[in-house]
Amino acid sequence: MGLLLPGCRGHKPFHACVDEADCKVDPYITRATQIEYPRIRQCGTTGADWATIRPVTLADREEPEYWNLTLEEVIQLALAQSQVIRDLGGAMLRAPSTVRTWWDPALIETNPRFGVEAALSAFDAQFSTSVFGEKNDKALNNEFFGGGTRLLQQDAAVFQTQITKRAATGTELIFRHNTDYDANNAPSNRFPSAWNVNLETEMRHPLLQGSGLLYNRIAGPTRVPGVYGGVLIARINTDVELAQFELAVRNLVSNLENAYWDLYFAYRDLDAKKAARDASLETWRRIHALYQAGRRGGEAEKEAQAREQFFRFQEEVENGLVGRLFEGTRTDNGSRGGTFRASGGVHVTERRLRLLMGLPPSDGRLLRPQDEPVTAPIYFDWEDITRQSIVRRVELRRSRWQVRRRELEWIASRNHLLPRLDAVGRYRWRGFGHDLLNSDSRGKEPFDNAYANLTGGDFQEWQLGLELTMPIGYRRAFSSARHAQLQLSRSRALLQEQEHYVIHDVADAVAEMERARVVSQTTYNRLDAASAQLAAVTAAYEADKAPLNLLLDGQRRHADAASRHYRALAEYAIAVKNVHFAKGTLLDYDGVLLSEGPWQEQAYRDAAAKGRFRGRRVAMNYASARAPIVSRGAYRQGVTSDRSSVGTSWEFDEPATEPWQPDTPAESSPKQPDDSHIQTISFQAGELRPLPTTAGNE
């Protein structure tokens, strides 16, 4: 025990340096512990290139140049510059790995472990070959054959080649070619050297566990319960990623509309504050003139009161122009589509919109909304939009893919409850000879040529049999089946609860839209009354029939009523958008379609070249009573004729066999865009379109 004690001692105790001269730091350690910058190939726009123009600040006195943009142009420019799907939640810097890009669907499709091609590659034919040579020189204890010790000297070589193919039914087909060479000094050998060759075919077909197209398309060639990576599972993974990509694009479009109407309100709010400031400045100037002349109405307290009102509005104008860094309207800030939050400030809101559009912080122009919000009443049919939301919400479609995946996994897990019973068959042709190939052989000797002996067919062997493997108790198989069943039950319960949440989202969105519509009418009436009050009070004050307090109060009330009215208009525009967000038609509402990007040009040329070697096309029917149905058909995207929700008779449980046609519109809207405004996103390939330099400028 004492011998082990020295091995339990700790490291040498650390002593801090008392003087710098006592600290002798190894320069290699210093170099190794430094923080360094990675060396990469710069392939994009650097921050320095974007920061060539300083942002507009409150110190700038010159009138800026305005870039008037419609909402359609904002969405088009943003999607053209959105290889990375931007958001306002800070995930781009905090967790960049969670940010969606247009490469994500292609990454899932080409994943070497879980992609569709990876799943199909498990059934590719595999070619393998090996060549080994050896030299043996040893003594043998060979008393039975003459006594004493015999020296064995041997030259040997083994050459093996095989092709293995696994079929979709689980059948494994093998074709082997074995060749071995043996030359030794054994006295009993007829030939000093000889060749053995054989051709062998083998088939192994599972009869119970692992058998059938259904299991192999779900699980692939695996014998491990709970590990399923077949082509159907890989295809569902791709569909889930496509739904994730669509969800990110939808959130981006929603945030673009939010930022657009935020900027609209910021401009209108600034106009209202400027009008109030100019009115208060005129009032202050008049009272200040009376104050300097010492006349009635120019008392010191009145002059100070008018001056305080002016600087109060001046402060609001400055804050309304620049703004403060408060969170604006964005998705999931109280409601799924985004609850309107008037953070105020033209410059801050404009830079936020530039961030979402992929523009630099400043380019010498200020973005300015050109569209006006909807003021006409819009009505949705409740029964129609609830049914439509259950079908078209991308979160529900993503969850349905997950449920279908769990259903397929449960089917595959039950297959492992069967024993492994394989039917095995082998057939072999053999050949033996002194030479491997002998072109001069004329059959004088029966074994002078191994390949001639092989092709003669004199030596043929076959083997048929059954091979059974089964665990006693099936503990792992039962656990896997139960786990898959619980996963399926959990996924179905989550889907049902998500549908419940979606209905509540639609109800909240419709109620909020109706509230915003009614409030916008009320605020208009309030603004009209405030304008009439201000005009009457101004006339009475000029006639010396109303006090100054009443005039200043009227100016404040009018400015507040104008700001509240423009806020209500922005809330109504966002509320209408949120209804489409809640029922899953926001991309259709804004004219955005998703499509796959083009392949490389060489791929099209290769496909055309291979197509010329094909024969006449043969129609094949893959339908089967046991074939797993994964998809109900293509997801039909479309733009309505009036940017409104439309009724549809299509139900989720019915396969998509006919092209979708819209029924009677369920709402009315003042906008009537045509299909030429559709914006298409390519999510696998493509190039960025350059930003406009002159188009859209004021």
Residue, then its C-alpha position, 0 to 999 in steps of 0.5 A: m500500500g505504501l508503494l502507491l502513496p507517491g502516486c497520489r501526490g498533487h501537482k507542484p504548488f503554485h506561487a505567485c510572482v512577487d516581482e516581474a523579474d521573477c516571472k519567466v514566461d515561456p514565449y511559446i506559451t505566451r504565443a499559444t495562449q493569445i487570442e487570434y483572428p481566423r483567416i478566411r476568404q472574404c466572399g461578401t460585403t464587409g461592414a466597412d463597405w456598408a458604412t460609407i455614409r453616416p446615418v442621418t442624425l438630429a444634427d443634420r439640418e439639410e432636408p434629406e432626399y426621400w425614397n418613396l416605396t410601396l409595400e409591394e416594392v418593399i417586399q420585393l426588394a427584401l426578398a431579393q436580398s434575403q439569402v438569410i431570413r432576417d428577424l428583429g429578435g437579435a438571433m442573428l448575433r446571439a444564435p446565428s445557427t438558429v437563423r433560417t437561410w435559403w440553403d436550409p432545404a438543400l442542406i437537409e436534402t443533401n445531408p449525407r446521413f439523413g437526406v433522401e439520397a443518403a437513404l436511397s444510397a443504402f440500396d446501391a450496389q456495392f463493389s469490393t475487391s481485395v488482393f493478398g499475397e503471403k510467404n510461409d516458411k515454417a517447420l511442421n511437426n509431421e510425425f504421422f506422415g513419416g515421422g520427424t519434422r518437415l519444413l514447409q515453404q509456401d507461396a500463396a495469394v488470395f484474390q476476392t471480388q464481389i458485388t452486393k445489392r440490397a433490394a427494396t424488399g430486404t433481399e440481399l443479392i451477392f455475386r462473388h469471384n474467389t481466386d486463390y493460388d497455392a505453391n508449396n513443397a509438400p511431397s504428396n502434391r500432384f502439382p507444385s503450384a495450383w489455382n482454385v477459382n469459383l463463382e458464387t451467387e448468394m441470395r438472402h431474403p427475410l421472411l418475417q422481420g425486415s421483409g417487404l417494401l413497407y418496412n424497408r422504405i420506412a426503416g431502411p436496411t437496419r436491424v436496430p429497433g428505433v433507428y429508422g432512416g428510410v427514404l420515406i422518413a428522409r422525405i418527411n424530414t425534407d418536407v418539415e424543413l420546407a415548412q420551416f423555411e416557409l414559416a421563416v419567410r412568412n415571419l419576414v413578410s409579416n415583419l416587413e409589413n409591421a415595419y412599413w406601417d410603423l414607419y408610416f405612423a412615425y411620419r404621420d405622428l411627426d407631421a402632427k407634432k410639427a403642426a402643433r409645434d408651428a401653431s404653438l410657436e406662432t402663439w408664443r411669438r404673438i404673446h412675446a410681442l405683447y410682452q415686449a410692448g408691455r400690453r395687455g395679454g403679454e403678461a410674464e406668466k402667459e409668455a412663459q406658459a406659451r414658451e413652455q408649450f412651444f419647447r414641449f412640442q419641440e421636444e416631441v418633434e425631435n423625439g419623433l424625428v430621431g426616436r429612441l431604441f425601443e422595440g417596435t412591432r414584430t411577430d410574437n410580441g403579444s400576438r402571433g402576427g405582431t401587436f402594434r407598438a408605436s416606438g416613434g421616431v422616423h430615423v429609428t423606424e426607417r433603419r429598422l425597415r432597412l435592416l429587414m430589407g437588407l439595405p445599408p443603414s444609410d445611402g443618402r435617402l430616407l425611406r418613406p411609405q407611399d401606400e395609405p392604410v386600408t380604411a374601408p371595413i373588411y369582413f371575414d366569414w368566420e366558418d370559412i377562415t377557421r376551416q382555412s386556418i386549420v388547412r393552411r397554417v404552416e405550423l399545423r402542416r409541419s406538425r402533420w408531417q411529424v405525425r405522419r413520421r411517427e405513424l410510419e415509425w410505429i409501423a416499422s417498430r411492430n415489424h421488430l416484434l417478429p423473429r428474424l427468419d431468413a431464407v438463404g440460397r447459394y450456388r457455386w461453380r468451381g474450377f481447379g488447375h495447374d495454371l490459371l489461364n493456359s491458351d495452349s491447353r487442348g484438354k490433354e490434361p484434366f486440370d491444367n487450366a483452372y478457368a477451363n475447368l470452371t467453364g466446363g461445369d464439372f464442379q457445381e455446388w448448391q446450398l438451401g436453408l433457413e436461418l432463424t434469430m430471435p431474442i428471448g423475451y423481445r424486451r428491446a422490441f417491445s420497448s421500441a414499439r411502445h416508445a413509438q406508440l407513445q411518440l405517436s400519441r404525443s404528436r397527435a395530442l400536440l397537433q390537436e392542441q395546436e389546432h386549438y391555439v390556431i382557432h384562438d389566434v384567428a379569434d383574437a385577430v378577427a376581434e382585434m381587426e374589428r376593434a381597430r376598425v371601430v376605433s379608427q372611426t372613433t378617432y376620426n370623429r375625435l380629430d374632427a371635433a378637436s379641429a373644430q374646437l381648436a378653430a373655435v378657441t383660436a377665433a375666441y382667443e383672437a377676439d379676446k373672449a377665451p383665455l390662453n389656457l384654453l387655446l394651449d389646451g386645444q392645441r395639445r388636444h388636436a395634436d394628440a387626436a391627430s396622433r391617435h388617429y394615425r395610430a388607429l389607421a396603422e393598427y387597422a392595417i396591421a390587424v388586417k394583415n394579422v388575420h391573414f397571418a392567423k389563417g395561413t394566407l399571408l404569403d398569398y395576401d402579399g403575392v409571394l410564392l415559394s419555388e425551387g431554384p434552378w439546377q446547374e446548367q450541366a445538370y440539364r445537359d446531362a439529363a438531356a443526354k441521358g434522355r436520348f438513350r432511353g426507350r419509349r416511356v412506360a407507364m408504371n403503377y406503384a399503387s398498392a394496398r400496403a403502400p404507405i401514403v405519405s403526401r395528400g398532394a401538392y400544397r396549392q399556393g395562389v394569389t386571390s383576386d382582391r388580396s383577400s381570403v377566399g373560401t375553398s371546398w378543399e378539406f385536409d383529408e381529401p387528396a388533391t386531384e383537381p387544380w384549386q379554384p377560388d370560390t366567392p370572396a368572403e371579404s371586400s377590400p379596396k385594393q385590386p392588384d393583379d397576378s403580375h405582382i407575385q413575388t417568387i422565392s427560390f430557396q435552393a439556388g439563385e443570385l442576388r438581384p442588385l438594388p435599384t439606384t434610381a428607380g423609386n426615388e422622389 
